[in-house]
């Protein structure tokens, strides 16, 4: 990864997702199997068009495994009628647009290992997520992908009366 991304800070309201959850024992397994999870999700929901607001989200768990939901926003035009639900909490997020989906994993590693510790901010215990512009039939992201990392309120906001 040549250029190190600098996140922008955004505040959102909560978003409810519906989709398919899978659990992976390791990052290596997740990297290998998530494209198939997306392919299965897309096959199960053929009405999702290329402009659907697709989300990949990882809730916080204590089991040291990677839980990953492939899904869409509930109540939106692309909403699916069935599946597991996950709420993306409202609040402040660090957001980075990744133009080359091939660098998605390296960008996550950089953000969590380098940018976040150097930022003086702390990750909030809430789902991290990716927002996809489009997904290929093979289950790989097409176009830019936005990474969203939930942040604890800034220190100055927590100290305010």
C-alpha positions in Angstrom: 0.0 0.0 0.0 1.8 3.1 -1.3 -0.4 5.9 0.0 -1.5 5.8 3.6 -5.2 6.8 4.0 -6.3 9.5 6.4 -9.8 8.8 7.7 -12.5 11.4 7.8 -14.7 11.5 10.8 -18.5 11.1 10.3 -21.4 10.8 12.6 -24.3 8.5 11.7 -27.6 7.4 13.1 -28.1 3.7 13.8 -28.6 1.4 10.8 -30.3 -2.0 11.0 -29.0 -4.7 8.7 -30.5 -8.0 7.5 -28.4 -10.7 6.0 -26.4 -13.8 6.5 -23.9 -14.3 9.3 -21.0 -16.6 9.2 -18.3 -17.4 11.8 -14.7 -18.0 11.0 -11.9 -19.3 13.2 -9.2 -17.0 11.9 -8.5 -14.0 9.7 -7.0 -16.4 7.1 -10.2 -18.4 6.9 -12.3 -15.3 6.8 -10.3 -13.9 3.9 -10.6 -17.2 2.0 -14.3 -17.8 2.6 -15.9 -14.3 2.7 -16.1 -14.1 -1.2 -18.1 -17.3 -1.2 -20.3 -15.9 1.5 -21.0 -12.9 -0.7 -21.6 -15.1 -3.7 -24.1 -17.2 -1.7 -25.8 -14.1 -0.4 -26.2 -12.6 -3.9 -27.5 -16.0 -5.2 -30.1 -16.2 -2.5 -31.2 -12.6 -3.2 -31.3 -12.2 -7.0 -33.5 -9.1 -6.8 -30.6 -7.1 -5.4 -29.4 -4.9 -8.2 -26.0 -3.6 -8.8 -26.8 -0.3 -7.0 -27.9 -2.1 -3.7 -26.4 -0.7 -0.5 -24.4 -3.8 0.5 -22.8 -4.1 3.9 -20.2 -6.4 5.4 -20.2 -6.0 9.2 -18.3 -7.7 12.1 -20.0 -7.5 15.5 -18.0 -7.5 18.7 -17.8 -11.0 20.3 -15.8 -12.5 23.1 -15.1 -15.9 21.4 -12.0 -14.7 19.4 -13.6 -15.7 16.2 -14.5 -13.5 13.2 -18.3 -13.1 12.8 -19.2 -11.5 9.5 -22.6 -10.5 8.2 -23.2 -10.0 4.5 -26.4 -7.9 4.2 -28.4 -4.9 3.3 -30.1 -2.1 5.2 -33.5 -3.0 6.7 -36.4 -1.1 5.3 -34.6 0.1 2.3 -35.6 -0.6 -1.3 -33.1 -3.5 -1.3 -34.3 -4.9 2.0 -34.4 -8.7 2.1 -37.4 -10.4 3.7 -35.4 -12.8 5.9 -32.1 -13.3 7.6 -30.2 -12.4 10.7 -30.2 -8.8 11.9 -27.4 -6.6 13.2 -27.5 -3.0 14.3 -24.7 -0.6 13.4 -24.8 1.8 16.3 -25.1 5.5 15.8 -22.2 7.7 16.7 -18.8 8.8 15.4 -16.8 6.7 12.9 -13.5 7.0 11.1 -14.2 6.4 7.5 -11.8 5.6 4.6 -12.6 5.1 1.0 -10.7 2.3 -0.6 -10.7 2.6 -4.4 -8.8 -0.6 -5.1 -10.7 -3.5 -3.4 -7.5 -5.6 -3.6 -6.0 -3.4 -0.9 -8.9 -3.7 1.5 -7.2 -6.1 3.9 -4.0 -4.1 4.0 -6.0 -0.9 4.6 -7.8 -2.5 7.6 -4.4 -3.6 9.0 -2.9 -0.2 8.6 -5.9 1.6 10.1 -6.2 -0.6 13.2 -2.4 -1.1 13.8 -1.0 2.3 12.9 -3.6 5.0 12.3 -5.9 4.3 15.3 -3.1 4.2 17.9 -1.4 7.3 16.5 -4.8 9.2 16.3 -5.2 9.4 20.1 -8.7 7.9 19.6 -10.1 4.6 20.9 -12.2 2.2 19.0 -15.7 1.8 20.5 -17.0 -1.6 21.2 -19.5 -1.7 18.3 -19.5 -3.4 14.9 -16.9 -2.4 12.3 -18.3 -2.4 8.8 -17.7 -2.0 5.1 -20.1 -0.3 2.7 -19.8 -1.7 -0.8 -20.6 0.2 -4.0 -21.2 -3.1 -5.8 -20.3 -6.8 -5.6 -19.4 -9.1 -8.5 -21.2 -12.4 -9.1 -18.0 -14.1 -7.9 -18.3 -12.4 -4.5 -15.6 -9.8 -4.8 -16.1 -6.0 -4.3 -16.3 -3.9 -7.4 -15.5 -0.2 -7.2 -14.8 1.8 -4.1 -15.4 0.3 -0.6 -15.8 2.4 2.5 -14.4 1.2 5.8 -16.1 2.4 9.0 -14.4 2.1 12.4 -16.6 3.1 15.4 -14.9 5.6 17.7 -15.3 6.4 21.4 -16.2 10.1 21.9 -13.2 12.4 21.8 -11.7 13.1 25.3 -12.8 16.7 25.2 -16.4 15.6 24.5 -16.4 13.2 27.5 -15.1 15.8 29.9 -17.7 18.4 28.9 -20.4 19.0 31.6 
